[in-house]
Amino acid sequence: MADELILTEVRDRVGTATFNRPEVMNAFTDDMRWELLAALEEFSADDEVRCIVLTGAGRAFCAGGDVASMAALQGGDDTSVIQDRMRAGAQVVHLLAEVPKPTIAAVNGAAAGAGMNVALACDMRVGSDRALFSESFVKIGLVPDWGGFRSLTQLVGTAKAMELMMTGDRIDAPAAERLGLLNHVYPHETFEEEWRAFAHRFAAGPSGTLAEIKFGVRVGATGSLDDALAHEYNAQSKVFLSADAREGMGAFIEKRPPKFA
């Protein structure tokens, strides 16, 4: 397991992908990008997995791209490898948006550059009180990628996104929570226990309904009122006669906790 760049685990219907280069704060290699995509594709296809979590090994979530490798590429005046890396990142971000399962970034430490933006691509984020965020691209003369222009701007607005991307300043966990980058902040000592409990709430929920909520929120964030109303109409018609809706309503009437399929 020590030589695997992405560690995967399925436990209690939660699929976890862990960045596994702790000696370099989980900075991405080329292979690591594609291994992450493969892990997410596997979780997407696995009916046993009802919620997907990304996290990091060691003291960091992900420090982004490997700067030393990028500097070496500049010597050849060739951007083809960079373009290939960006294609891999784009496929990961698309999958996180399109998979009909809740996705969560469990940010255990520093999330910088691509590491920050892959966390922002998830549906929700929870952080250790040691979590740090930075749109650090500008500090090495690059622009953000992994969908950061869209995800950060949607979360914090244009003016704040401008500031964070143009300065590369670090944001600690309390500030990230205030900005809406983190849903919750937990003590570092109990962080894994806390994020697992958070993820399990979604893994135990009505999966079809949660998928429609996920897509509905995304429609609401980018579409028109008519788009949102159309989604509500179609989704409600789809889930109304589902086994989960029948169980949910039956449990409500019988005053007991629901047991979704």
C-alpha positions as CSV (number, residue, x, y, z in Angstrom):
1,M,0.0,0.0,0.0
2,A,2.9,2.4,0.6
3,D,3.6,2.7,-3.1
4,E,0.0,3.4,-4.1
5,L,-0.6,7.0,-5.0
6,I,-4.3,6.8,-4.2
7,L,-5.5,4.6,-1.4
8,T,-9.1,3.4,-1.7
9,E,-11.5,1.9,0.8
10,V,-15.2,1.2,1.0
11,R,-16.6,1.1,4.6
12,D,-20.2,1.5,5.7
13,R,-21.2,2.4,2.1
14,V,-18.7,5.3,2.0
15,G,-15.9,5.1,-0.6
16,T,-12.8,7.0,0.4
17,A,-9.9,8.0,-1.9
18,T,-6.8,9.1,0.0
19,F,-4.0,11.1,-1.6
20,N,-0.9,9.1,-0.6
21,R,2.4,11.0,-1.0
22,P,2.7,12.3,2.6
23,E,6.4,12.9,2.2
24,V,5.7,15.8,-0.2
25,M,2.3,16.9,1.3
26,N,0.5,14.7,-1.3
27,A,1.6,16.8,-4.3
28,F,0.2,15.5,-7.6
29,T,2.2,13.4,-10.0
30,D,1.0,12.6,-13.5
31,D,0.0,9.0,-12.5
32,M,-1.7,10.3,-9.4
33,R,-4.2,12.4,-11.4
34,W,-5.2,9.4,-13.5
35,E,-5.3,7.1,-10.5
36,L,-7.7,9.5,-8.7
37,L,-9.9,9.5,-11.8
38,A,-9.9,5.7,-11.9
39,A,-10.8,5.5,-8.2
40,L,-13.7,7.9,-8.6
41,E,-14.9,6.0,-11.7
42,E,-14.9,2.8,-9.7
43,F,-16.8,4.4,-6.8
44,S,-19.3,5.9,-9.3
45,A,-20.0,2.4,-10.7
46,D,-20.2,0.6,-7.4
47,D,-23.8,0.4,-6.1
48,E,-22.4,-0.4,-2.6
49,V,-20.8,3.1,-2.5
50,R,-23.4,5.7,-1.5
51,C,-21.1,8.6,-0.6
52,I,-17.5,9.5,-1.8
53,V,-14.9,11.2,0.3
54,L,-11.5,12.6,-0.7
55,T,-8.8,13.1,2.0
56,G,-5.0,13.1,2.4
57,A,-2.5,10.9,4.2
58,G,-0.2,12.5,6.8
59,R,-0.3,16.2,7.6
60,A,-1.7,17.6,4.4
61,F,-4.7,17.2,2.2
62,C,-2.9,18.0,-1.1
63,A,-0.3,20.6,-1.9
64,G,-1.3,20.8,-5.5
65,G,1.1,20.2,-8.4
66,D,4.7,19.1,-8.1
67,V,6.5,22.4,-8.7
68,A,9.9,20.7,-9.2
69,S,8.5,18.6,-12.1
70,M,6.9,21.7,-13.6
71,A,10.1,23.7,-13.5
72,A,11.9,20.8,-15.2
73,L,9.3,20.9,-18.1
74,Q,9.9,24.6,-18.7
75,G,13.4,23.7,-19.8
76,G,12.0,22.0,-22.9
77,D,9.6,24.8,-23.8
78,D,6.9,22.3,-24.2
79,T,3.4,22.7,-22.7
80,S,2.0,19.4,-23.9
81,V,2.5,17.6,-20.6
82,I,0.8,20.5,-18.8
83,Q,-2.1,20.3,-21.1
84,D,-2.4,16.5,-20.5
85,R,-2.3,17.2,-16.7
86,M,-5.1,19.8,-17.0
87,R,-7.2,17.3,-19.1
88,A,-6.9,14.8,-16.2
89,G,-7.9,17.4,-13.7
90,A,-10.9,18.5,-15.8
91,Q,-12.1,14.9,-16.0
92,V,-11.9,14.6,-12.2
93,V,-13.9,17.8,-11.7
94,H,-16.5,16.8,-14.2
95,L,-16.9,13.4,-12.6
96,L,-17.3,14.9,-9.1
97,A,-20.0,17.2,-10.5
98,E,-21.8,14.5,-12.4
99,V,-21.7,11.4,-10.2
100,P,-25.2,10.9,-8.6
101,K,-23.7,10.5,-5.1
102,P,-22.7,13.1,-2.5
103,T,-19.0,14.0,-2.6
104,I,-17.1,15.3,0.4
105,A,-13.6,16.7,0.8
106,A,-12.2,15.9,4.3
107,V,-9.5,18.5,4.5
108,N,-7.1,17.3,7.2
109,G,-4.4,19.9,6.5
110,A,-3.0,22.1,3.8
111,A,-5.0,22.3,0.5
112,A,-3.1,24.5,-1.9
113,G,-3.4,25.1,-5.6
114,A,-4.9,22.1,-7.3
115,G,-5.4,20.6,-3.9
116,M,-7.7,23.5,-2.9
117,N,-9.6,23.4,-6.2
118,V,-10.2,19.6,-6.1
119,A,-11.7,20.1,-2.7
120,L,-13.9,22.9,-4.0
121,A,-15.1,20.6,-6.7
122,C,-16.7,18.4,-4.1
123,D,-20.3,18.9,-3.1
124,M,-19.3,19.6,0.5
125,R,-16.1,20.2,2.6
126,V,-15.3,19.5,6.2
127,G,-12.0,20.5,7.8
128,S,-9.7,19.8,10.6
129,D,-8.9,22.8,12.7
130,R,-5.5,22.6,11.1
131,A,-6.8,22.9,7.6
132,L,-5.3,25.7,5.4
133,F,-6.4,26.8,1.9
134,S,-4.4,28.8,-0.6
135,E,-5.0,29.6,-4.3
136,S,-1.2,29.5,-4.5
137,F,-0.9,29.4,-8.3
138,V,-0.1,33.1,-8.6
139,K,3.0,32.7,-6.4
140,I,4.6,30.6,-9.1
141,G,3.3,32.7,-11.9
142,L,0.4,30.4,-12.9
143,V,-3.3,30.7,-13.2
144,P,-5.8,28.5,-11.2
145,D,-7.1,25.3,-12.8
146,W,-9.1,22.2,-11.8
147,G,-12.3,24.4,-12.2
148,G,-11.3,26.9,-9.5
149,F,-12.4,30.0,-11.4
150,R,-15.9,28.7,-11.4
151,S,-16.1,26.9,-8.0
152,L,-14.4,29.6,-5.9
153,T,-16.3,32.4,-7.5
154,Q,-19.6,30.6,-6.9
155,L,-18.7,30.1,-3.3
156,V,-17.3,33.5,-2.3
157,G,-18.3,35.9,-5.0
158,T,-16.3,37.7,-7.6
159,A,-14.5,40.3,-5.4
160,K,-13.2,37.8,-2.8
161,A,-12.3,35.2,-5.5
162,M,-10.2,38.0,-7.2
163,E,-8.4,38.7,-4.0
164,L,-7.7,35.1,-3.1
165,M,-6.5,34.2,-6.6
166,M,-4.5,37.4,-7.1
167,T,-2.7,37.2,-3.7
168,G,-2.5,33.5,-3.0
169,D,-3.0,34.3,0.7
170,R,-3.5,31.4,3.1
171,I,-7.0,30.9,4.7
172,D,-7.2,29.1,8.0
173,A,-10.0,26.8,9.0
174,P,-12.2,29.4,10.9
175,A,-11.9,31.9,8.1
176,A,-12.7,29.2,5.5
177,E,-15.8,28.3,7.4
178,R,-16.9,31.9,7.5
179,L,-16.4,32.3,3.8
180,G,-18.4,29.1,3.1
181,L,-15.5,27.1,1.9
182,L,-16.0,24.6,4.8
183,N,-19.3,23.3,6.0
184,H,-17.9,22.3,9.4
185,V,-14.6,22.5,11.3
186,Y,-13.7,19.7,13.7
187,P,-10.9,19.2,16.2
188,H,-7.9,17.6,14.6
189,E,-7.7,14.9,17.2
190,T,-11.1,13.5,16.4
191,F,-11.2,14.6,12.7
192,E,-11.5,11.2,11.1
193,E,-14.2,10.1,13.4
194,E,-16.1,13.3,12.7
195,W,-15.9,13.2,8.9
196,R,-16.8,9.5,8.8
197,A,-19.9,10.3,10.9
198,F,-20.8,13.2,8.6
199,A,-20.3,11.1,5.5
200,H,-22.4,8.2,6.9
201,R,-25.4,10.5,7.2
202,F,-25.5,10.7,3.4
203,A,-24.5,7.1,2.9
204,A,-27.6,6.1,5.0
205,G,-29.9,8.5,3.2
206,P,-32.3,8.0,0.3
207,S,-29.8,7.8,-2.5
208,G,-32.1,8.7,-5.4
209,T,-33.5,11.7,-3.6
210,L,-30.0,12.9,-2.6
211,A,-28.9,12.6,-6.3
212,E,-31.8,14.8,-7.4
213,I,-31.0,17.3,-4.6
214,K,-27.4,17.4,-5.7
215,F,-28.3,18.2,-9.3
216,G,-31.0,20.6,-8.3
217,V,-28.6,22.7,-6.2
218,R,-26.2,22.8,-9.2
219,V,-29.1,23.9,-11.5
220,G,-30.1,26.5,-8.9
221,A,-26.5,27.9,-8.8
222,T,-26.1,28.3,-12.5
223,G,-29.5,28.2,-14.2
224,S,-32.6,30.3,-14.4
225,L,-35.7,30.2,-12.2
226,D,-37.4,28.2,-15.0
227,D,-34.6,25.7,-15.0
228,A,-34.9,25.2,-11.3
229,L,-38.7,24.8,-11.5
230,A,-38.4,22.3,-14.3
231,H,-35.9,20.3,-12.3
232,E,-38.2,20.3,-9.3
233,Y,-41.1,19.2,-11.4
234,N,-39.2,16.3,-13.0
235,A,-37.4,15.2,-9.9
236,Q,-40.4,15.2,-7.6
237,S,-42.4,13.2,-10.1
238,K,-39.5,10.7,-10.3
239,V,-39.0,10.2,-6.6
240,F,-42.6,10.4,-5.4
241,L,-43.4,6.7,-5.9
242,S,-39.9,5.5,-5.1
243,A,-39.3,2.9,-2.4
244,D,-37.3,5.5,-0.4
245,A,-40.2,8.0,-0.5
246,R,-42.7,5.3,0.6
247,E,-40.4,4.3,3.4
248,G,-39.8,7.9,4.5
249,M,-43.5,8.8,4.6
250,G,-44.3,5.5,6.3
251,A,-41.7,6.1,9.0
252,F,-42.9,9.6,9.6
253,I,-46.5,8.4,10.1
254,E,-45.4,5.5,12.3
255,K,-43.1,7.9,14.3
256,R,-39.9,5.8,13.7
257,P,-36.5,6.4,12.0
258,P,-36.6,5.6,8.3
259,K,-34.5,2.7,7.0
260,F,-33.7,3.5,3.4
261,A,-32.9,0.8,1.0
